[in-house]
Amino acid sequence: MKVERMDVFRYYKKDQNYAFEGHRHEGYEVNILLQGEMKVTCDRQMFHLHAGELLCFSADCFHRNRVLCDNTV
C-alpha cells in the first residue's frame, strides 16, 4: 500500500481498563502498538496485537479494541 496523504496523526496512552466498543469511518486507519498487548476486532475478525505490530483498517470497517495487559499501551 502506498500512503500518499495522512489527514490525522494521534498518539494515545491507554491503561489496562481500556475497552472501546467501536466505530467506523470513511477513511483508512492504522493502529501501531508501541508497547503492551491489545485485542482488536475488525468486522468479525479478531487480532491480538503485540508491541511493534500494526493493523490497517479499510474504509468503513467497524472496529473496536481492548487492552490485554496490566501495562499501559
N, C-alpha and C positions, 0 to 999 in steps of 0.2 A: 504494500500500500504506500502510495506517495502522499505525504501531507503537504498541501500547498498553502494552507492558511489555518491558523489557530485563532479562534474567536475569544476563548476564555481560558485562563490558567488559574487554578485554585489549589492551595495547599491546606490540607486539614489534618488535625490530630484527633483520633477517636479513642476513647477508653474502652475497657473490657465490657462495659454495659451497652455499648452502641449497637443498635439494630435499626435499620431503616426499612420501612415497609415498601418503598419503591415508587418509581415513576417512569415516565418515558419522555423523550424529547425528539425534536425534528432532526437534530444533527448527531454525528458520531460522538462517543465519549470514550476516553481512555482512562483507566484507573491504573496507577502504578503504586505498588505497595513497597514502601521503603523499609519497614520493619514489622514484625509480628505475623499474624495469620488472620485471614478473613474468608468467610464463605460468601460467594456472590452467586446469585441466581439471575440468569438472563433468559427471559421467556421461561421455558420449562427445564433448562439445563442448569446444573449446579457445578460450580468451580470452587476449588479450595486453593486460594492464593497464599503464597509464602513470600517473605521478603525477597525483593529483587525481581518479582514477576509482574507482568502487566496483563490487562484484559481490555480489549477494544469492543465496545458495544456498537452494533449497527444502528442506524437511524430507526426510530420508533420501536426499539426493543425495550420491553418492560423489564426493569432490573431493580434488584434490592440486594442489601448486604448486611452482614453481621460479623462482629469481631469474634474470633475463636480463641483468643489467648488472654492471659492475665496482664499483658503489657499494653501499652498504647501502640496503636498502628497509625 
